[in-house]
């Protein structure tokens, strides 16, 4: 099962959470530094649910093992970059890519997997939306591919030789 969908809107970053105790309360109060992230996560979960409903019945299930996620954020283009000469400008400003991705992974819990700790492969990038196009996020979710070097004896041997060579070189220069 590969679940592909697009969420239209401005991506929100999952901010830092804080917990504090109020006098007389048994449980701590937990706050998030970004109040808009919950609504954004609902949009993601709704879009994923809609895409999931379009899959064949046999594919409508949570991923049981490792998961792979590909996510591309197309963020709003500032007025200063609204000219064609800036069409390929890189998005090197806030929000941070890792905080954007945390919000997506958390939103897909109980929709694509039981726990976002199952994500073992992640490809993420952020860009400015193309001139004249709205901000949106393209997401693809599926089971992780079995391409790991541990499953290929030749690759395992090559990795082992590289590790041995690295350790020998590190010992030679006194790092290890």
Steps between C-alpha positions, in 0.01 A plus 500: 500500500631841402287785626550825303313820573525878496402734780428859398582774747802647674696231684530554872803397703466290812646731760649420833270370772518608861350347808434679826309424820230726630438499873233248592513310170608136487606493134728749329370748244667447162521787254629522144682807372299490173124524551425437130668160482195301617280636219778429249534144630123449462527611136780247444310218670183582303686504167672171586166346598344610171793355302482180705130464421585503127733199536379141453359341816804271536731803523299692761700410807764647725861429407614220730880520463740770396360793301641728231384861470568748222381853564551820300390833643411775253496807725366849425724712282590840651419812295872564448527168312186546289696578185595235241874558557451356853303194383763250621577664835575257783291513817769549765288688753277383784305284557753223559457191287521263797223681689276502192556128462428426868154647454435277195625182667293564812191573287531163322509301824190277513438575130805344331675330794455442871808698605719742306803314639425251218634751247844368408541672162430870453552731203396860564559831325356848504464737209317816412173438318523571128400846384121526507446171688370458856699363789459124541670180612539181299526184710568137412488226764566129466686206645877539516689335217718203579810657350712504811859386471444244777277300262763479224808286582723681247402842636547371856855390418579835335363690801697278740823559303437876502445497878820300558697737274355804679592361842852418383548853364356652817737295718792603279438870559414449866128582486391162640 
